[in-house]
């Protein structure tokens, strides 16, 4: 299984090392010859499209609890986004995304994987 080291900001002026294991969307590892895989990035909230936003409402209690947790210890689990031709699409992490919005945070940590327009169409079904 390929293992990558990525430096992520954590707090002011500090960097943490966090290993990222490259795996396909079904969880199986990529072969060693395939050097692509998910990466973790801080992405501005306004650059993430939420195409399924209108299909369900978030639980306000859960959002409030996440807001308190994020204020105290930061985001523990990045949200998943799909990068299609340089545009980020978020299909999960709705409560974490809203908590960041309501806290007025400009960015959110995301696990980014690349996809094709066909992959995007599949997620929109």
C-alpha positions as CSV (number, residue, x, y, z in Angstrom):
1,X,0.0,0.0,0.0
2,X,1.4,3.4,-1.0
3,X,2.0,5.8,1.9
4,X,2.5,9.5,1.4
5,X,3.5,12.2,3.9
6,X,1.7,15.5,3.6
7,X,2.3,18.6,5.7
8,X,-0.9,20.2,7.0
9,X,-1.4,23.4,8.9
10,X,-2.6,22.7,12.5
11,X,-2.7,25.9,14.6
12,X,-0.8,29.1,14.0
13,X,2.7,28.6,12.8
14,X,2.7,24.8,13.3
15,X,2.8,21.9,10.8
16,X,1.8,18.4,11.6
17,X,2.9,15.3,9.6
18,X,0.0,13.2,8.7
19,X,0.4,10.0,6.6
20,X,-2.1,9.5,3.8
21,X,-2.6,6.1,2.3
22,X,-3.5,6.0,-1.3
23,X,-6.5,3.8,-2.0
24,X,-9.1,3.5,-4.7
25,X,-12.7,4.6,-4.1
26,X,-13.6,1.0,-3.1
27,X,-10.9,1.0,-0.4
28,X,-8.4,-1.3,-2.1
29,X,-4.9,0.0,-2.4
30,X,-3.6,1.3,-5.6
31,X,-0.8,-0.7,-7.2
32,X,2.7,0.7,-6.5
33,X,2.9,1.9,-10.1
34,X,-0.1,4.1,-9.7
35,X,1.1,7.2,-8.0
36,X,-2.2,8.9,-7.6
37,X,-4.5,8.9,-4.7
38,X,-6.4,11.1,-2.3
39,X,-4.6,14.1,-0.9
40,X,-5.6,16.3,2.1
41,X,-5.8,20.0,1.4
42,X,-7.2,23.1,3.1
43,X,-9.8,24.4,0.6
44,X,-11.8,27.7,0.9
45,X,-15.5,26.9,1.6
46,X,-16.6,29.1,-1.3
47,X,-14.7,26.9,-3.7
48,X,-16.6,23.8,-2.8
49,X,-19.9,23.2,-4.7
50,X,-22.6,21.4,-2.8
51,X,-24.9,20.0,-5.5
52,X,-27.1,18.0,-3.2
53,X,-27.5,20.8,-0.6
54,X,-31.3,21.1,-1.2
55,X,-32.0,17.4,-0.9
56,X,-31.9,17.2,2.9
57,X,-31.6,19.3,6.0
58,X,-28.8,19.0,8.5
59,X,-29.5,18.1,12.2
60,X,-29.0,21.5,14.0
61,X,-28.0,19.7,17.3
62,X,-25.3,17.8,15.5
63,X,-24.1,21.0,13.8
64,X,-23.9,22.8,17.1
65,X,-22.0,20.0,18.7
66,X,-19.5,19.9,15.8
67,X,-19.1,23.7,16.1
68,X,-18.2,23.4,19.8
69,X,-15.8,20.5,19.0
70,X,-14.1,22.3,16.1
71,X,-13.7,25.4,18.3
72,X,-12.1,23.3,21.0
73,X,-9.9,20.7,19.2
74,X,-10.3,21.5,15.5
75,X,-11.7,19.3,12.7
76,X,-10.7,15.7,13.3
77,X,-11.9,14.1,10.1
78,X,-11.5,15.9,6.7
79,X,-14.6,16.0,4.4
80,X,-14.4,14.2,1.1
81,X,-14.5,16.2,-2.1
82,X,-14.3,15.2,-5.7
83,X,-12.0,17.3,-8.0
84,X,-13.5,17.3,-11.6
85,X,-11.5,19.5,-14.0
86,X,-10.3,21.8,-11.1
87,X,-13.8,22.2,-9.6
88,X,-14.4,20.8,-6.1
89,X,-17.7,19.0,-5.4
90,X,-18.7,18.0,-1.9
91,X,-21.2,15.1,-1.4
92,X,-20.4,14.2,2.2
93,X,-19.4,16.0,5.4
94,X,-22.5,18.2,5.3
95,X,-22.6,18.8,9.1
96,X,-18.9,19.5,9.3
97,X,-19.2,21.9,6.3
98,X,-22.1,23.8,7.8
99,X,-20.3,24.0,11.2
100,X,-17.3,25.6,9.5
101,X,-19.7,28.0,7.7
102,X,-21.4,29.0,10.9
103,X,-18.1,29.5,12.7
104,X,-17.0,31.8,9.9
105,X,-14.0,29.7,9.1
106,X,-12.7,30.5,5.6
107,X,-11.3,27.0,4.8
108,X,-12.0,23.3,5.6
109,X,-9.6,20.3,5.5
110,X,-10.6,18.0,2.6
111,X,-9.6,14.6,1.4
112,X,-9.5,15.3,-2.4
113,X,-9.8,12.6,-5.0
114,X,-9.9,13.3,-8.7
115,X,-12.8,12.2,-10.8
116,X,-14.2,12.4,-14.3
117,X,-17.4,14.0,-15.5
118,X,-18.9,10.4,-15.6
119,X,-17.9,10.0,-11.9
120,X,-19.7,13.3,-11.1
121,X,-22.8,12.2,-13.0
122,X,-22.8,9.0,-11.0
123,X,-22.7,11.0,-7.7
124,X,-25.6,13.2,-8.9
125,X,-27.9,10.3,-9.6
